[in-house]
Amino acid sequence: MKSDSLSLRQRLGLEIFRKLENEKIKEHPLNQLFWECTLRCNLHCRHCGSDCKKIAGQPDMPLQDFLRVLDNVALYKNPNQVFISITGGEPLMRKDLEECGREITKRGFPWGMVTNGFFLTQQRLDALMKSGLRSIAISLDGFATDHNWMRGNSESYDHAIEAIKTMIAEPNLIFDIVTCINKHSFLRLKEMKEFLIGLGVKHWRIFTIFPVGRAAEDSDLQLSNQEMREVMEFIRQTRSEGRIHLNYGCEGFLGNYEGKVRDNLFSCHAGITVGSVLIDGSISACPSIRADYHQGNIYKDNFMDVWNEKFLPYRDRTWMKKDECGDCKYFSYCKGSGMHLRDGEGKLLFCHLKRLKGE
């Protein structure tokens, strides 16, 4: 399959989607808000973009500081229409996480969390559910040897599996498994698919690792162009089987694979429908963006004023049409790829389409 050979149907679909996305950019609705509640973490993952530690140099954000943001958002938005995603670091490092959840729920906002699952016992899950927890994304990066190598802890895999089993037994919880593929776990993707299906997992997301943070210097984490294409073929085939709902992560325009490996066509919603409050109070977009594209800070700015009046580098991405994106025939669909793939000078770290084409 030629990765840049689009069918007429794909081109029509992309054009319709582009127009709808342009309308969404004009509207600029806040639909999802990430809260980086801590930088503390119980693991030492090879690919971490945050460079988190068990004892972080930056203290946890006080709950009341984030609640002031939510109270501000509620003046402009129906809280039920803004999903709060709690992330870190590892959110379960916070002993007051249940209180955080209760206060978020009390204000009418639905919320979920991203976790490595190490501390997710049945007792903790029950308490979080009572606090209003709606959904969880939990990391599983392969079988024991590969997962533990990736996560830097020999007990990480066992804890993650127990957490997954606990979640499967909870009928009122929405969850998915998130797998960051590297050269090790890539070799056992088919086995992992069967394993997850056997456990009873219904939803699975696969990410490839972008070269930021610790991952920037680790060649074992980066797939070759051929391996990248094989991952796309694996996802396409798995989706056609219908035994587990598999998506590729929300990054990168994929050419001919658009519409075949994830539920939506590519669009980076960072700063368009997705905002974040980072650990130091910075007002940003997707927390995966580690270059400084912050738009303000909650300790000196009104969050919704910043959301409504700023975020111009996110809403108008014509500034990305340079270097390798300058003459790309797909720029109107890709818009320069995800913001998390841009460094501090605005340079693209890598292009998914070029990798799939083998360039």
Disulfide bonds with the S-S distance in Angstrom:
none
